[in-house]
Amino acid sequence: MNDLTESGLASAAAIPWYHPVGKECELFEYAFSNRLPLLIKGPTGCGKTRFVAHMAARLGRPLITVACHDDLTAADLVGRHLIGDGQTLWSDGPLTRAVRQGGICYLDEVVEARKDTTVVLHPLTDDRRILPIERTGEELHAPDDFMLVASYNPGYQNLLKSLKPSTRQRFIAISLGFPPRAIEEKIVVAETGIAPALAARLVTLVGQLRQLKDHDLEEAASTRLLVYAGSLIAAGCDPVAACHAALVEPLTDDPDTAEALLEVVRASFGT
């Protein structure tokens, strides 16, 4: 399945860079050590996935990521029987692999999964910490170093796209937002290598664009897009062209709105 990625144990040198905004790293470690499932809420591109990758490497645990979507089934998570070479073989799904290995299973944008699929998580997210596999008759007990982490963007929630209360209240939860200005500038410099003064101009620009959310834009300009713009500039791209490609076009398909955003970009860079 092309929506699944897996990484093994990471050395200290391979820990993905992440700048804490509050006490989220400390809370993650508390959740891990106390065998508690964790739910991370926050807007698109604010660093939820990077945060999980950072913590998995920091704790020295394998990370298995599942990109949730409308067609994700319980069998996609748990596993299924496959036919090959004239015989039927059982193939573990990503959730089962994480339980067997004692790793961290990360369900990215969990609200995108069907509600009947997320029910399979319930036995793992209470004091039982078990994963029943009906098709094989197994009942796996999660080891102490297994952790279930899920994330979603609350801004996308509606009656059809939301977690059932019976699922949500099985997790402890933290909210991540876009970093404060000073931290966001450090992130851009660390991720792209551009000069601090230029990073500050980009962060100021993005702050102006974020004020348009819920007016001309459905979604706020993310830290991810900010890093993309900085990366293009670091590679030699003209700043206005870089911001046009990384900030304006991904935010809107409306020509008038795009032109208005581009005027803000031009004003920010004095052209």
Buried (B, 14 or more C-beta within 10 A) or exposed (E): EEBEBEBEEBEEEEBBEBBEBEEBBEBBEEBBEEBBBBBBBBBBBBBBBBBBBBBBBBBEBBBBBBBBEEEBBBBBBBBBEEEEEEEEEEEBBBBBBBBBBBBBBBBBBBBBBBBEBBEBBEBBBEEEBBBBBEEBEBEBEBEEBBBBBBBBBEBBEEEEBBBEEEBBEBBEEBEBBBBEEEBBBBBBBEBBEBEEEBBBBBBEBBEBBBEBBEEBBEBBBBBBBBBBBBBBBBEEBEBBEBBBBBBBBBBBEEEEBBEBBBEBBBEBBEE
